[in-house]
Amino acid sequence: MIRTWLAVATTTMPRQWIRTVPTTWAALPSLQRAPVLPTAQYKSSARPPTPAASAASRPHSTQPTSRSTMTVNDPAAFRVTQHAVPGAATDPATAAPLFHPFTIRGVEFPNRISVSPMCTYSAQNGIATDFHLVHMGQFALRGVGLSVMEAAAVVPEGRISPWDLGLWSDDHVAPLKRIADFFKVHNGPKLGIQLAHAGRKASTLAPWMVKRGEEYMAGPEVGGFVDQVVAPSPVAWSESMADPRELSVEEIQGLVQAFADAARRCDEAGLDVVEIHGAHGYLIHQFLSPVSNQRNDDYGGSLENRMRFLVEIVEAVRGVWPASKPLFLRLSCTDWVEDSTWDIAEVIEVVKRVAPLGVDVIDCSSGGNAKHQKISLAPLYQVPFADQIKQAVPDVHVVAVGLITTAEEANEVVGEGKADLVMMARPFLRDSWVQSTAHTLGTEIAYVAQYERGRL
Ligand SMILES: Cc1cc2nc3c(=O)[nH]c(=O)nc-3n(C[C@H](O)[C@H](O)[C@H](O)COP(=O)(O)O)c2cc1C
């Protein structure tokens, strides 16, 4: 039966492939070994190969090996040489702006499309699982220029839920490195992660666990830690969230160190980008906004004091994060409430302070810190924040995010110079976006070798 299947399969394959098809399953291991090329050899060109060059080297090394040397799950055990950077325009000179490459410090992004960080509630004790490899890996295969992994907590009680990613221990490094290695093997799409502390919004359930009208705090029965929730001030986000305890100055300084330790682990894992999460009502935003910060010490009151925690984190993270790698900062550019001074004017002051400390990119989001917020939701509604920051602080790069859904919208935001990169979250939960967007914009991009035949 196997032979019959192979006979049928080979009739549908290009002639040059037929000689590589095994006639018994015992032959399979020799197909699955390929030499591990140094990184430089993967990075030959941004252009897809000519058909002749491609056929000459396709698809794997047939270097002989024995069954006994085969290693399951060893990233080196199965590699296909990628001849181009997935997602890179074949001809950048004529490509739509969304597919222009972009370099920050020593990192080149093949296009301006990014996956926005998205909690997936799928980690175990903060450790990335196979879900994360497959989930993030799909973006490498699809040629997303930059994929930023979800909020990863710098301490266990900083998790939004008990199933968040974590970076508080060296045990977290190896599974993240496995994902980063997968991206590197695929030759160019970049991988980042968000460093976070949820503060008073910690210890909640995954969205699919919450029934309408019921509690969404995660109690100890599911690994929650409601009694360890901390914040700048003892002010709950709402009556259905934890009552936080006020952080001492000593604890604040411990958290600054925790952010730096987490960033060091990101470098050890081989990640390209770190994004500090200063938005959405999580701990850093809680310090920045007077809605949640009612301290009267060096960390509260004036804007200078409210931004102190963030400034110290940026300095500490930059101290360990390599100078060759970009540092992003996500900020909520307004609280969307009338009784808060935290708005674009204060945000611009903060950006002016942190950019010279080594923040390269401001990722411009909004809201999340006040239950009584009134958000004006509309397509591209946060783009003006990115545009305003870019105009006020020209040295900093900006990301636009939020209800950017179509190819034309994303291309226009970048083409008109309102943002350097666009990030999207929910569109990537619906479909893979990059190839169809390139098609819509009339730009030819490189595919991973294994997907080449998907071209129409
Ligand atoms: C499932 C899901 C999880 C999210 N998790 C995070 C997160 O971990 N960190 C973060 O900064 N934003 C998070 N967000 C917000 C997105 O990154 C993004 O800013 C927001 O969804 C708006 O973009 P969109 O309109 O393209 O979805 C999440 C959004 C979704 C839908």
The ligand as a Tripos MOL2 file, in Angstrom:
@<TRIPOS>MOLECULE
LIG
   31    33     1     0     0
SMALL
NO_CHARGES

@<TRIPOS>ATOM
      1 C1         -6.0810   37.6120   22.1820 C.3       1 LIG1
      2 C2         -5.3850   38.9240   22.4410 C.ar      1 LIG1
      3 C3         -4.3600   38.9800   23.3640 C.ar      1 LIG1
      4 C4         -3.6670   40.1760   23.5860 C.ar      1 LIG1
      5 N1         -2.5940   40.1910   24.4260 N.ar      1 LIG1
      6 C5         -1.8150   41.2950   24.5000 C.ar      1 LIG1
      7 C6         -0.5680   41.2810   25.1770 C.ar      1 LIG1
      8 O1         -0.0880   40.2530   25.6750 O.2       1 LIG1
      9 N2          0.1340   42.4480   25.2310 N.ar      1 LIG1
     10 C7         -0.3180   43.5940   24.6420 C.ar      1 LIG1
     11 O2          0.3520   44.6280   24.7200 O.2       1 LIG1
     12 N3         -1.4700   43.6170   23.9610 N.ar      1 LIG1
     13 C8         -2.2030   42.5060   23.8500 C.ar      1 LIG1
     14 N4         -3.3340   42.5090   23.0840 N.ar      1 LIG1
     15 C9         -3.6690   43.7210   22.3240 C.3       1 LIG1
     16 C10        -3.0810   43.6250   20.8970 C.3       1 LIG1
     17 O3         -1.6810   43.4940   20.9250 O.3       1 LIG1
     18 C11        -3.4630   44.8360   20.0400 C.3       1 LIG1
     19 O4         -2.8450   45.9710   20.5640 O.3       1 LIG1
     20 C12        -4.9650   45.0600   19.9570 C.3       1 LIG1
     21 O5         -5.6600   43.8360   19.8020 O.3       1 LIG1
     22 C13        -5.3330   45.9840   18.8190 C.3       1 LIG1
     23 O6         -4.8890   45.4650   17.5890 O.3       1 LIG1
     24 P1         -5.8970   44.7100   16.5460 P.3       1 LIG1
     25 O7         -7.0210   45.6650   16.2690 O.co2     1 LIG1
     26 O8         -5.0280   44.4650   15.3510 O.co2     1 LIG1
     27 O9         -6.3660   43.4570   17.1970 O.co2     1 LIG1
     28 C14        -4.0530   41.3440   22.8800 C.ar      1 LIG1
     29 C15        -5.1100   41.2720   21.9690 C.ar      1 LIG1
     30 C16        -5.7640   40.0850   21.7240 C.ar      1 LIG1
     31 C17        -6.8560   40.0450   20.6990 C.3       1 LIG1
@<TRIPOS>BOND
     1     1     2 1
     2     2     3 ar
     3     2    30 ar
     4     3     4 ar
     5     4     5 ar
     6     4    28 ar
     7     5     6 ar
     8     6     7 ar
     9     6    13 1
    10     7     8 2
    11     7     9 ar
    12     9    10 ar
    13    10    11 2
    14    10    12 ar
    15    12    13 ar
    16    13    14 ar
    17    14    15 1
    18    14    28 ar
    19    15    16 1
    20    16    17 1
    21    16    18 1
    22    18    19 1
    23    18    20 1
    24    20    21 1
    25    20    22 1
    26    22    23 1
    27    23    24 1
    28    24    25 2
    29    24    26 1
    30    24    27 1
    31    28    29 ar
    32    29    30 ar
    33    30    31 1
@<TRIPOS>SUBSTRUCTURE
     1 LIG1         1 GROUP 0 **** ****
